[in-house]
Every structure is written in structure tokens, then in C-alpha cells.
Amino acid sequence: MNIAQNIAEELAVKQSQVDAAIALLDEGSTVPFIARYRKEATGGLDDIQLRRLEERLVYLRELEDRRAVVLKSIDEQEKLTPELKEAILAAETKTRLEDLYLPYKPKRRTKAQIAREAGLEPLADALMADASLDPQVVAAEYVDEEKGIADVAAALDGARQIVMERIAENADLIGELRDYVWAQGKLESRVADGQEEAGAKFADYFEYEEQLQKIPSHRALALFRGRNESVLRLQLKIEGQDDLEPGRSFGICDGMIARKYDITDEGRAGDGWLTETVRWAWRVKVSLHIELELMMQLKEQAEEEAIRVFGENLRDLLLAAPAGPRATIGLDPGLRTGVKVVVVDATGKLVDSATIYPHVPKNQWDQSIDILAKLAAKHKAELVSIGNGTASRETDKLAADLMKRHPELRLSKIMVSEAGASVYSASEFASREFPDLDVSLRGAVSIARRLQDPLAELVKVEPKAIGVGQYQHDVSQSRLARMLDSVVEDCVNAVGVDVNTASAPLLAQVAGLGQSLAANIVSYRDEHGAFTDRKALLKVSRLGAKAFEQSAGFLKVMNGENPLDASAVHPEAYPLVERIITSTGKGVGELIGDSRFLRSLAANDFTDEKFGEPTVRDIISELEKPGRDPRPEFKTAAFRDGVEKLSDLEPGMILEGVVTNVTNFGAFVDIGVHQDGLVHISVLSDKFVKDPREVVKAGDVVKVKVVEVDLKRKRIALSRRFDSDVKKGKGKPESRGGEQRQSRPNQPRGNRPHKQPKSRESAPMGAMAAAFANLKK
């Protein structure tokens, strides 16, 4: 297999582009570096294409390594025929390769092997070759007590085991059966005996079936979670296999086996034995093997989609608009334990802290406002960042009263997600940063900083703790970690990092660095002071030429000796900028920011053997707006006064909120009542929406309409269709199997199970189900 050619076809790009990218990756270049600074070599492959290329490269190389092992193993057994070798070399997936290897794979002694050792293979061959032979008569010749064949029945059973193993190891046949069952099979779910009450969260899957290949990721993962919790029983059903019509010897699948071996029931002496052997082969060997494989395939595909969704949400959250370098008060709300207060300056440095008790049981409202006002005035704070956990709306009201009583402070209040703040506060990094600070106050620092710069603060938290995924604990943790790490790396390098203010966790995500070099940069900075130019990075311990090449373009030196050091122009391209300066007669200071003049330049006038038009165009664009931040403008949502808890919500309310999570079936929105509401995909827009991320992403400020509230289950149905009335009707919600921030929207028309669960009159979700059902009418 030509790996580069294969990947090129998958990505729909030229093989030369893939060859160049592979060479760069093998040399140790990172994806962010290649995407930004090696466009000439790769023909402009972007970071998404390069991540996919990198992933497929690993898979195909593993496939090649396994292929070599398989060929060697079979060759050593002296069973490698030209036809088998050709098939193995042509295998495009690990599954196909393992199918071909199965008959030759060393394994424990099977019943078929024991039968062969007893000399029963000729009997199996004879019965398969001639259906007119009487099995009882032929088998009598093989009875031999010394070989363990006590009677005719034992001989025929041994022959049957040999035939069944051949069938189960026929790679082409198994592949055809697997493809058929994947396309036509249905997954059936039933509630386990006695689990109706304990497993109520899976109620929508108590009587459920859907075509296997059409089950979406979130439903598949809910089903598997229900099975793992012993609430659901799952079974694969194949229409036309078990319910035979009168006069038919085979179902759909065992019929495929029979046709493969030219077995028909024509009333001959051996037809009954052969027919029963095929049926047994399907029931005992093949069906169980295929069901296990396809359930694994469904789970892997569901996990892959869930991981993709998590990655996209994380990307949106990390690239959310920063409030910028403004002094900020961080409030970590609490009732009995009080509200933890910190003040960080424009650089994120902690400058003050306190604990106030405005809420029950102490109710020190006026005293708390007085403390906050003094802190704001003392440190010239501009923003108040409020964590959205327990007592957040009460604390939001406190901040509003503060602003009302002290308009001269000109404060703005914003509620932010505090997901992961407790993880950060208990982390080793937080302990080193604030060794003498109470853990709860560290959380308030995180809340303040994530308003100033979400990216810089959230990189300190393990991505899984940020909570923007679906079924994140049910998927492969290693695959999830790889995906999330790549997302974090891409986001950090897309924005760039101020080398003189960045924390070690943030620096560690810069291309070519890592934790060790990041720590060395911070140590060097602490010992020698701020970096004055990028070249000084080479003085950092263990930061060599390769690491400098990979990282320098993403590390910015603000207000340094060379203005280009504050831009995304790579130091290797500085000579190119000098040529532009020389040819235009303008100094670098005059050139930077002169958009009209820069746009008049022709990129091809400055190309040479090293730098082509893509790089020249990028440099001219960067000179136009050096160090520009790709993140959007900072906006905030205004929660409605008086709407602070679920019971305050009424159908028809139009509210503003923040998108906290986007799944394949809709978007969750924080509307300020301590429980996110769900906007189902069917009501995300007046137009058809295939993917929720087409219209919303995590961090977006949106307006929504309250459709219905289930106080008992703490679920909120929201809509972004403002011109439609919700009428009562019938329907059935979609279960998320206990996933965080549950809501139960109706399924979109094109995405329903084949058989919906039977309605339950006593189900507490009936009203909500009716509301959702009517949204799509």
C-alpha cells in the first residue's frame, strides 16, 4: 500500500502535498508550525487536514507493521500462497487483515483441531463434496475408540466442527455477512427484569429498536450505558433470519453461507446434515462473532463522534472572546461558607482577597457591598466575574446592587462558567502559584482570569473537567485525551502567546515546547527579567534550534526591540521583511499598520526560492494588523431580573442566555436559573439544521423562548423559533441516559428509531413530551 497515495485520496488532495507533510512530521515538525509556516511545501494544507493526515498516517503505518507480521507468520507455517499474499497486501483495514489471518493465527486447541488430529478431516471433505453420500454410512468408517471416536455420532460431530470452523474463518464470507448485518440489522433494547424504577432515566429505551447503522452517537452511547448499568438488554435482530417462511431451509444469513458453499436441500441423503451444519455454523460461530464486532463498531463510531463534538465545543470555548487586560473582581458564590472574593490586576496577578457573607444565614448584605466597593475603588477594577454555581443568581443580584449604589465605579458584571475551577484550585500548579492561598480563593482567581482571557486560564484545567462534551466518561479516554490535547495546541498557537506574561501551562502548549521547556522559559524569565527579543529564547536551557524554529513564530515579545517580535511573522522570514522595507523605502515602523499601502503590494514581487506567494501574502497581512487576535469581540448575556430559579420560568418567556454545550441533538443554554435548558435541533432555527454547530457554538450569546419546564426532573425545553405557538399533543422525548444537564427533546423526523417506546400514562415527562412533539408541527 502506498500510504501517501491512500491519504491523498481520502483528503482529496495531491500526493505531493501529503508526501511533503509526512516528511515534515517525520522531521519533528508540529501541525501548527506546518500549517502556518510551511504552506509552500504542503500546498496550503490547514490544521484540520493535517490533523486528519497525522491520524491516518499512524493508523496506516500500524496496519503496515501488522501486515508484515501476518505475512511472516503465515510464511513460516509454509501456507502463504500467491493468492493469499495478494489478498493480504490488498487489505485496506485492520479488520480485513485480521479476517484473512484468522485461519492461520496461533490459537488454543479447538474442537475442530482435535477432530483433525483424530483423522476426521477426510470425512468433512467427503460430506461437503457430495451431498448424495449418507453421513451415517460414511461416518461409520471413521469410528475408532483409540482415537476418541466412540461412535458414528462422535465422528459426525467432529466433521461438523471442522466445517463450522472453515465457515467461520472464510474471510470473504465473513466480510459479506458483516456488511449485510451492518446495513440491515436492527438493535433491540428491552428493560431488564425489575429495573423499571431504578432505571427510569433510560425509560425511552425500555422498548426500542432502530436500524443499526442509523443509530446516532448519543443514542448509541445511552444504550451502552444502560446495558453497563444492567438496566437494558441489547440484542441484534436481522429481519428474515429467524422467522422462516414455510418450506424454506435457511434464513437470510445462513442462506448466504449455504450459497457460498453451494449447499441446497434437495432431499438427498446428505442434505439434512449439511443444512443443519450451516445453521449451527451461523448460530454458534458466525452470528455471535459478527454481533460482537458490529456492537464494537457501533460503539467506536459513537465514541469517535462524541469525541469530535467534545473537541469542537472545547475549541469554541477556548477561542471565546476575552474581556482583555482589565482589573477584575472574581466572585466564587456560596451560601453558608460565604462568597470568596479576589481582585486580579490587568495582567491577572492576584492583588487582594476577602470573604463576604451576604446570603443566608448571616445576611451581611450592606457590609458585603461596602467591602466590594472599597476593593473596586482601591484597585480600579472594571469587571466583576461571577461563577455560575451555587448562589450565583443571588450573588449576581449583589453585584447589581453594588453597581446601582456606586455608579461612580463604572463596573460591569458578567457571569462565567466555573466548570473546572475547583480542579484548577486543587492542582499542583495552583499550589505552586498560590502556596499560602486558601483553595476556595484559588477558584475565585480562576473565575476572574477566565473572563480576562479564557484560553490562558482554561489551559490550566484538564480538558475533560471543563464539561462541554456528551458521554465523555463513556468513551476511550486515551483517544479523547489525544483529541483534546490537539485542540488545545491548535487554539493556543492560533492566538499566540506573550512570552513575558504567559504561565507555564500556556507556554507548554506552544508548538515545539512542552512542559519542560515551558518551565525553563519561566525560570529564565524570573531570573533574568523580561525577554527583549525572540533571539533571547535561545539562551533558555535546552531550547535548541529545532524548538526555536517550531515555537518562535507563536511566541510574541510585546514592546520589544524589534516590532516584528510582537507579530506572527517567523524570525526566519525577517530577511523577507527587510527586502520589502528596502524596496518600498519605508521603515518597519511606518510599514506596520499602513493597510492601504500594504494592500497595494504585489506578493509575487517578493517571492524567492525559499518564500512563495502564500508566505508573502501571510506576511503582508500580518504587517497590516500585527499580532491581531483571531477571537471574536467580547459580548455578555443579560439575565432577566426576577428569573433566578426554575419556578420563575413561564412558557413563552423570551430570555437571553449563553450556549454552554452543543451536542448532535441540540444546544444547552444557561439562562441564569442554575440549570441549563435544551434547544433541540428541530427548534434551533426556522430553517432545517443538520448539525447544531451550523447555527450555534459554545460561548454564543443567544435569545431563546421557554417552551416548557419540568420542575420535578429539573428540565427546561427552549426554542429559537419565536413565531410558532406550542400546542398540546402527543409525542415521545429522546432520552440521554442520565447524561449531565438532561433534557428530553423529541427526535427529528428523519432521525427516529424504527419503533418508538410504548407510552406510559404515569410517566412524569408526559407534558414535556407533548410540548416537544408539537414543536416540529
N, C-alpha and C positions, 0 to 999 in steps of 0.2 A: 504493500500500500504506500502510495505517495502521500505522506501526511499533509504536506503543504498544499497539494492539489485538492485533497479532500476538504481541508478547511476553507480554501478559497471558494470552492463550490458552495459550501454551507453559508458563507458570509456574502456570497455574490460579489466577490472582488477578484482582482488579478492575483495569480500565483506569485508574481514578483513582489507584490505588496506583502503577502504572507511570508515569503522567504526572508524578506528584509526584517520583518517584525520578529520572526523566530530567531534570526541571528542576533538581533539586539537584546532580546530576552536572555538568550544563552550567554551573552557577554556580561550579564548582570544589570542591564538597564531596567528601570521600573516602568510600569504602564503610564503613570502621569508624565514622566520625562519623555518617553517615546511619543505620546500623544501630542505634547506641546512643542517639543524641540527637535523632533526627527520626522517632520511631515514630508520632507523631500524623499526620504528613504522609504517610508511606508505608503506614500501616495495619499497621505491625509487621513489614515485610519484614526477614528476618535477613540476615546477611552472606553466606551461601551463595546465597540467592536474588538478592541484589544483585550478587554476582559474576557469576552467570549472566546477569542482566539487562544488566549492563555489557558482557559479551562479545557477547551477541546484538545489543545496540544498535550496537556497532561494525560487526558483520557486515552488519546490515540497512541501515545508513547507507552502507556501501561498496556494497551492492547497489543502493541508490537512485542513488548517484552514477554507477555503471556503467550503470544503466538509462537515465539521461539522456544519456550519451554515445552509447549504442546508438541511441536514438530519433533523436538529432540526425544521426548518421552516415547512417542509412537515409533519413531525410527529405531530406538534402542530395543523396542519389542519386535522389530522386523516386520511391522504390519503397515508401514507407510507406503501406500500405493500412489501412483501418479495422480489418480482421480481424487483421492483423499487429500493429498498435498495441495492440489489445485483448489479444492473446496476450502481448506484451512486458510490458504493465502488470500482467498476472496472474502473471508468472513469480515463483515464491517462492524460487528458489535461483539461485545464480550459474551452476550447471551448465545449468539450463533456459534461462536468459537467453543463455548462450553458444551453446547449440544453435540457438536462434532467430536469432541474429546471424550464424551461420556462413556462410549463403549470400551475405550482404551484406558480410562482413568483407573489407577490402582484403587481397589476398594475391598472391604471385608468380604468374606466368603458369602455369597448369596445362595439361595435355594437353586437358582439356575446353574451356578458354578458347581455345586455339589452334584447336580444331575448330570452335568457334562462329565465330571470325574467318574461317575458311575457308568458312563458309556451310553447315555440316553440321547445324545445329540443326533445320531443317525435316525432314531425313531421320530424325533421332532421334524427333521428334514423330510422324511418319507411322508408323514401325515400332511405337511404343508404342501408338498409337491403333488400329491394325488388324493383328491377327496373321495375317490371311489374305494379306497382301502378301508377295511373295517378296523377301527382303532383297537377293539378288543382282541382281534386275532393277531394283528401285527405286534401289539404290545406284549403278548404272551411270550414272544421270542426273547424279550429283554428281562424277564423275571429272573433274578439272581440274588438269593438271600445273602451270599457272601459280600455282594456289593451294596447291600442295604435296600434292594428292590424286592420286597416281600411278595408282592402280587401284581396283577395287571393294573389295579387302581393306582398303586405307587408308581409304576412305570409311566402311566399316562399323566399323572400329576407332575412328575419330573419333566416330561416332554413339554407340558403346558407352561411350566415355569421358564423353560428355555425360550419358547416362542414369545411369551409375555415380555421377557427382558429384551428380546430383539425389537419388539414393537416399541417399547419404552425408550429404546436407545436409537431409534431411527430419526436422525436429526431433521431431515426434510419433513417427515410426517409430523413430528412434534411441533415444528415451526408452523406448519399449516394449521394444525389444531389450535395452537396458541393464538394465532392471528384471528381465527374464526371465533373462538370463545371471547376474545377481547372485543371483537366487533359486535357480536350478537348476544353475549351473556348478560344476565341481569344479576345485580347484587340484591339479595333479600335480607331484610333485617326484622327480627322479632324480639320482643321483650323477653328476658329470661324469667322463668317462673319465680313469682314472689317479689319481683323487683319493680313493680309498677309505682309504688310510692317512693321508694328510695331513689329510683332513677327518673323522677318526674322531669328533670331538666332535659332528658332525652325523649320525651313523650312523642315528639314528631317522628321518631324512628321506631316506635313500638310495632307498627305495621307499615312497612315501607319497602318499595323496590324501585330500582332505576337501572337503566342500561349502563353497564359497567364503564364503558369508555366516555360516557357523557356526565358522569358524576363530577361536579366541580370540587375544587380543592377543599373549601371549608366544610362541605358536607361529608366528603371522604374522611377528613380528619376527625369530624364529630363522630362518625360511625366507628372508627377505630378506637377513639377514646371511650365510647360507650362499651365496646367489646372488652377493652382493657380493664374497665371498671366492673366487669361482669354483669352489666345491665342489659346488653344487647347480644343476640346470637346472629352471626352473619353467615350467609350461605350463598354460594354461586349457583344460579339457575340457568339452564340452557333449554330454551323452548324447543320441543321436538326431540328431546333426547330421552327423557324418562317415560313420557306418556306415548307409548307406541300405538299406532293405528292397527286394527285387526289385520292379520296376515303379514305384518312387517316383522322382520327378524332383528333389524337394527334401528337405532335412533340416528340422529344427525351425526354425532361424533364417532360412535363406534362404527357407523356406516362408512365414514371416511377411512377408518382403519381397514375395514373389510375390503373396500375398493382398492386401497394401496396394495393389498396382498392378493387381490383377485379372488376373494372368498365370497361365495354366494350359497344360499340354502336352496338346493335343488332336490333335496330328498335322497342324496347319495349317502353311502354308508358313513363317510367321514364328515359330512356337513354339520351334523349336530355337535360333534366335538370341536370342530373349528369355529363354529358360531359361538359356542359357549366360551371358548378361549379368547375370542375377540372381545366379547362382553366383559369377561373378567379382566382382561388387559386394560380396558378403559376404566372400569370401576376401581380396581385395586391399584393399578400402577399410574396410568396416564392422567386421569382426571384429578387425582389428589395432587400430583406434581404440578399440573398446569394451574390449578386453583391457587396453590401456594405461590407460584411465580407471578400470577396476574394480580393477586392481592398485594404482593410486594411491589409490583409495577405501579399499581394504583396509588399505593402509599408513597412511593418515591416521587411520582409525578405531583401528587398533592403537596408533598413536602417542598419540592422544587418551586411550585407556585407560591406557597406560603412564604418561603424564604425570599422569593423575588419581591413579593408585596412588602415584606418587612424591610427589605433593602431600599425600596423606593420611598417608603414612608420615612425611613431614617434619613435618606438623602434630603427630602423636603424639610425635615425638622432641623437638620444641621445647617442647611442653607437658608433658614428663616432669616428675615430681616433683623439686623442688630439695631438696638437703640443708639449704640455708639458710645464714645468715651464721655460719659456724663456721670457725675456723682450720683449714687443711687442708694436708697434705703431699702434693705431687704427685710421682709417680714415673713417669718415662718409661723403660721397661725396655730393656736392651741387654746383650749379652754382652761381646764384645771391647772395645767403646767405653765400657762401664760403664753404670750406671743414673744418669740425670740426676735430681737431687733439687731441689725448690723448696719453700718454705713461703710460703703466702699467708695474710694475716690475714682476719678475718671480712668485710672489705669487698672482698676479692680483691686487695689490694695485696701485691706481692712484698716479702717481708721477709728472705728468706735463700735461699741456694742452695748446692749441693755436687754432687760426682760421686763415686759409690762403685763398687767393683768386687767385688761378692760372688760373681760367677759365673766360670766358666772364661774366660780362662786364669789369672787372678790369684787367684780363690777367697778373697777377703778377707771371709769371712762375718762373723766376730765383730767385726772392725773396722767393717764396714758397719752392723751393728746398733747398735754403740756411737755412731756418728755420728748415726744416725736417732733414737736415744733422746735424745741431747743436744738435737737440733733440736726434737723434740716437747716436751720439758720447757721449753726456753727460750721457746718461742712459744705454749705451752699449746694445742698442736694437738689436735683431737678426731678428725679423719678422716684416713685415708690413701687417696688416689685413685691407682689403678694403671692405666696404659694397657694395653690388651689386645693389644698387638703382640708382636713377637719377645721371648722370655724373660719373658713376662707371668706364666706359672704359676710359674716359678722365683722371680720377684720377689714374687708373691703368697705363696709359701712363706716368703720372707724376712720379709714383713710379719707373717705369722702367728707366726713365731719371735720377732719383736720384741715382739708383744703377750703372748706366753707368758712371756718373760723379764722384761718390765716391765709387769705388770698395773696398777701404780700410775698409769700414763699414761692408762688408760681409753680406749684408741684403738679405732676401728672401721675396718676396711679394706673397700674397695669397688673392684671392677674396672669401669672405664668404657670405652666405645668411644673410641678415639683417632682415628677417621676424621676427616680434615680438620685434625688438629693440626699436621701438617707444612706444610699450606697456609697456616694462620694464621702459623706461626713465620717463614715466608719472606715474609709480606705487608708492604706498605708501612706499614699501621697498626701491626703488631708492631714494625717497625723504628723507628717514631716513639715508640712506648710504651717500648721497651727498646733504645735505640740501642747500649748497651755490653754487652748480654747475648748470650751465645752462642745461635745459632739453636736448637740442641737443647734448651737450657734454656727457651727460649720455649715450645717444645712442651710441656714439663712444666708450665708455668704454665697453659696451656690445659687440660691434663688435670685439674689441681686445680680450676680455676674452673668447668669444665663439670659438676663434681659439686656445687658450691655452687649454681649457677644455670645449667642447660643452655641456657635461652633467651638469657640475657645473653651467654653465651660463643659459642654457635653462630651468632649473627647476624654474627659477625666473619668467618665462613667462607662462601665461595661455596657455596650450597646443593648444587650438583652434586657437590661434593667430599665431602659427608657420606656418600654411598654408601648411600642407602636406596631406590633405585629399581630398575627392571628395564629393561635395554636402554636406559639413559639416554643413551648416546652415539649411539644409532641413531635418535633422534627429532629433530624440529625443535628446534634449540637456542633459537631465538627464542621459540617457543611455550612451551617448557619453562621458560625464564627468566621469562616473564610469569607463569606459574602459580606458580612457586616464590616469586617476589617478593611476589605477593598473599598467599600462605600465611604468609610471614614477617611481613608487615604485619599480617594479621589476628591472628596469635598474639601479637605484641608488644603490640598495642592491647587485646587481651582481658585480658592480665595487668596492663598498666600499667607505668609506668617512674618510678623515683625520679630526679627531675631533678638531684639533687645528687650522685648516685653513678654514674649511667649513663654508659657510654662513648659516644663519637661514633657508632660504628656502630649501637648500640642506639637512640640518640636519632633517628638518621636514618630509622628505621622507624616512628616515631610519625606518626600521621596529620597531614598538613599541613606537615611539616618538610622532610625531605630532607637530603642531606649538607651542603649549605652552611649552612643554619640550625642544624643539629646542631653543626657546628664552631664556629659563632658562640656557641652556648649554652655550650659547654665553655670557650671563650676568656673569655667574660664571667664564668663561674664561677671560673676560675683567677685572674682579675684582681680581682674584687670579693668573692669568697668565696661561701659557700652562699646559695642563694635562700631568703628567709624567707617568701615567699608567691608565689602564682601571678601576681599582677599585675606582679611584678618582671620577668617574662618579656618584657613589652612594652618593656623598656629594652634588650633584646638587639638588636644591629644587624640591620636588615632584617626583624625579626619583627613584622609588622604585624597589623592587626585580623583579617584573614581567617585567617592562620596561627595566631593565638591562638585564634580560635573553633574551628578544626579540632583543635588539639592539646591545649588546656588541660585537658580532661577526662581525658586519658590520662597527663598529667604530674603526678606526686604530689610534694608537698613535705612530707616527714615531719618531725614535731615543729616545725612552723612556727607562725606567729602565729594562723592560722585552722585549727581542726581539720578543716574541710571540705576544705582543700587537700590532705589526705592521703587523700581518698576519690575515688570516681569520679563524684561529683556535679559537674556542669559549673558553672563560675562564673556562667553566665547563669541558673542555677536557684537561686543563693543567696537571692534575694528570696523564692522559694517556701519555702525552709527557714526563713527569718525569719518568714513567716506561720505556719508550723507551730509554731515556737517561741512566737510571740505568743499563738496560740490555746490552746496547752497550758500555758503558764505555766512551762515548763521551759527551762533554759538549754541551749545546744547541747552542752555537756559532759555534762549529765545525760541528754539525749536520746539521744546516741550510745551504742549498745550495749544500750539498755533494750529488749530484744526483746519482752517481754510487753506493755509499754505501746505500742510502735510497732505491734505487730500488732493492737492494739485500734482503731487509727485507720482511718477510712474514707477511701479515696483521693478519692472524689468530693466530699468536704467541702473539698478544697483546689484543685480544678481552676479554671481561668480560661480566658480567650481564648487564652493562649499555651501553657499546660501542661494537657494532658489526663490522663486516668486512667493510661495506660501510663507516662508520665513520672513522675507522682506515686508510683505503685507502685514504680518503679525506685528513686526517691529514698528512700522509706521502707525498702526492702530494703537499700540501701546504708548508711543510718544504723544499721541493725541490726548490720551487720558491715562497717564501713568499711574500704576497701582490701583486702578479702578476696581471696586468691589462688585463682583457679579451678582451679589444678593439683592433682593428687591428692597423697595423703600419701606421703612418701618411704619406699621399701622397697628392699631389696637382695636379690640372689640369693646363696645359699651354695653355692659349687662344692665338690664332694666331694673330700676329701683322697685322694691317690693316683691320681686321674683327671686326668692332666695332658697326655696326648698320645693320638693316635688308637689306638695299640696298647694303651692301658689300657682301652679300651671293650670291653664284652661285651654281647651281646644279652640283653635282659631287665633291664638296669640301669635303675633309676629315678633320674633326676638332676634337679637344679634348674638353670634357666638363664634367660637374658634374651632376649626376642624382639628381633632386630636389624633384621629386614626382613619385610614382608608383601607377598606377590605374589598374583596371581589364582589361583595353583595351590597356595598353601600359605604357611607361615611358616618363616623361618630363625631358629634359636635358638643362641645362644652358650652352650655347656655347659662352657667352660673348657679346650678342647683345641686352640686356635688354628685351628679350622676349624668354621664353623657347620654345624649339622645341619639337615635339612629335615623339617618335619612336613607331609606332603602334605595337601591339603584333605580328602581322603577319610578321614583319621585324625585330624583336628583335634578332633573331638568324637564322642560316641556318637550324636549326632543328625545329620541331614543339614545340611550347611553349604553355602549358595550362594555366600557371599562370606566369605573368611577373616577379614575385618575385623569380622565379626559377633561373633567369639569372641575374637580377639586383636588387639593393636596393638603397634607398635614401642615398646619400653621395658617391656612387661609382664614380670613375673617368673612363670615357669610351671614345672610339673613335666612331664617327658617320659620316655618309655621308649625305650631304644635297641632298634631293630629289627635293623639290620644295619650293618656297617661295611665299606666298600671301601677297603682300605689303599692299593691301587695308584693309585686315582683320587682319594683323599682325600675320600670322600663318606660322609656319615652319614645313615642313614634313622632318623627318630624318629617316635614316635606319642604321641598323648594319649588313646589308648584303652588303658586299663590292665587291662581284664578280658578281653582277647582274646589268644589264643595265635597266634603266627605259625608257619604250617606251610609246608613246601616245596611249590612248584607252578610253574606256567608263567605267563609274562606278559612284558610289554614296557614298559620305562620311558619316561618322557617326556623328550625332550632339550631342553636350554635353550640349545643352540648356543653354548657357550663363555661363557655369562654368568658373572659373578663368583659365587663360592660355589656352584658347580654341585652339583646333586643331580638324580637321575633318578627321580622318583616315577611310579607307574603312573597312567594317566589315569582320572578318574572315569567311571562307566558312561555317564552322559549327555553326555559331552564327548569321545568318542573320534573319531579320524579314521575315515572310511568304510573305509579299507584300511590295516591296520597293516603296518609294515615286516616283511619276512621275517626270521625268527630266524636268528642266526648262532651256530653252535656255539662258535666260538672267541672270541666277544665277551667281554671281561673283566668285563662287567657282568651276566653271566647270573645269578649268585647273588642280586645285589641286585634284579634284575628279578623273580625268583621271589618274593622276600620282599614286594616291593611288590604284586605281583599277588594274593597271598593276604591282604593286609591288608583288602581290600574284601569278602572272602568271609564 
